[in-house]
Amino acid sequence: VQNESGALWLNPAFADARAWLVGNVAEIVENYDVDGIHFDFARYDQLGYQSDLDNFTQDPRGFGNLNDWRRNNVTLFIRDASTAILQEKNWIKISVTPLGNYTPFPNAWPALWAFDDTYQESRLWITEGSVDFLAPQIYFTIGREPTPPNTFDSPDFTFLVDEWVNASQGKPIFAGMGPYKPLVFDEMDSQIAASRTEGARGQVYFRYDHILPFDFETSYPTSAIPWPMSHRFLAFRPDAPDALDLTVGTDFSGDLQYTLDWPTPGFNEQDPIGVYSIFRSEGRNPDLEDPNDLLELVQGSENSYVDTGVLPGVEYRYQIAA
């Protein structure tokens, strides 16, 4: 354990430290019903630790460069954690939130660089398959306009989303957004639109209490369908229902409700987080390409759904897609 800048850090140079942390991750996976494991601070403190040179000299593991050795220490932890997670429950998705500025480029702004300053080689992890997606911390505004009281250029949100997407070799990138910053909060809709234009699969927000006052109606007028992670062969759709029954009834208050039932699905234990998409329209067949017709998402293990948002005298048509 290293005490750096008033915080305690596990030193990834030590195999015992990596194994202890992997054991903690495995304990969560083994004993709790989780859909994913998400890592933050999977890196060194800025510029490493004072003991690094001595540890590197004693055990270089074939590396001739101290910083490459540091990066590999963190990578060994990510790989070991990934192996432990998938051996226990191979449907769990693994993700990391790396620093948003990866490595300097010509005419770059001043920044804390993930690859160079904290030895976080996350683009290797996503391309080699050790993690399923990245949510880089792009907690900046759109454009390079200096953020007061700074007089130097600020990191550009749109540029960084594009850079991360292009470096991921088609693997999923979710734009990490920082609404805890008032300037970022003020352009949330613009940032969501920019992340979509640049090819991100969605957004991740730091943090929940800072998005409570935000109205998502403009950017998300309908429910979002999770993007399929086709790079994982275990990302299966649940078995499609071969029949759909509708029962008319009322709730305890006497209000109209429709109950949809379908045969119990052949539940796939290798990937139990698949979902059914329930579509509904009035007086016509639902359009599966129209988000306005998407009524609800239910777990692939379910075989019924109660629609309470119906009105007497209106013809409703339903369709379920896996």
C-alpha positions, 0 to 999 in steps of 0.5 A: 500500500502506498500513501500518495497525496493523502490517499492510499493506493495499492501498488500493482507492482506486487503480485500479492497486491494484485491478487488481493484485489482480484480476490475482492472482485471475485467475492462480489461476483460469486456472492452477489447478483451483478450484471457487470463490474466497473473499475475506476482508478485502475491506474497509478497515482500521477507519475508513479511511486518512489519505490518503483525504480527499485522494484523494477530493477529487482523484477523487470520481467523482461522490460527495458523501460520503467514506464512500460513496466508500470503500464504492464503492472496495471494491465496484469491486474485487469487481465487477472480480474477479467479471467476471474470474473468470467470463470465464475459468471461468463455473462458479466460485462466488464468495464473501466472508466479511464482518464479522458485524455489518453496521450499527447498529440500535436498542439495538445492542451495541457492535461493529465495523460492516462497513458503517459502520466498514470500508466493506464493502457486502457486502449490495449484492454479494450482491443484485446478483449480484457474489458467489454467497454470503456467509459472515458472520463471526458468531463469537459465542455465542447470546444477548446475555449479556456475554462475560467479562471484558466487562460490555456485551452481546455480539452474538447469533448467532441474531439476526445469522443471521436478520438476514443471511438476511432482508437477502439477498433469497433469495440464499445465506447460510452462517453463519460460526462461530468455534469458536476461541472456547471458548464458541462451541465448547461450543455448536456443535450449538446454533448449527448448529441455530439457523442451520438454523432461521433459514434459513442454507444451511449453516455455515462454520467458522474454522478447520479445526484448531478443529473437528478435536476436534468430533464432528459426528455429532449435527448431521450424522449423514449426508452433507450435499447441497450446496444448489443455487444456483438464482440462477446459470443455470449451476448445472446438474445433470449429465445423468441416467444412463439405465441402471445396471449392477451387478457383483458382485466382491471386492477384493484381500482377498477381501471382497465389493464391488459395482461400479455402472456407468452410461453416460458422462454428457454432461459439461457443460463450463459447470458441471463441479462437478455431482454424482450422489447415490447412494442405497442401501437394504436390501430396498426401493427407496431413499427419495430424501427420506431422508438415511439412504439417501444412500450417497455423492456423486460428481462428475458426470463419473464413470460408476462407483462401488465400494461396499465396505460390503456384506455377504453375503446382504443384498439391496441396492437402488441409485438414482442421482439427478443 
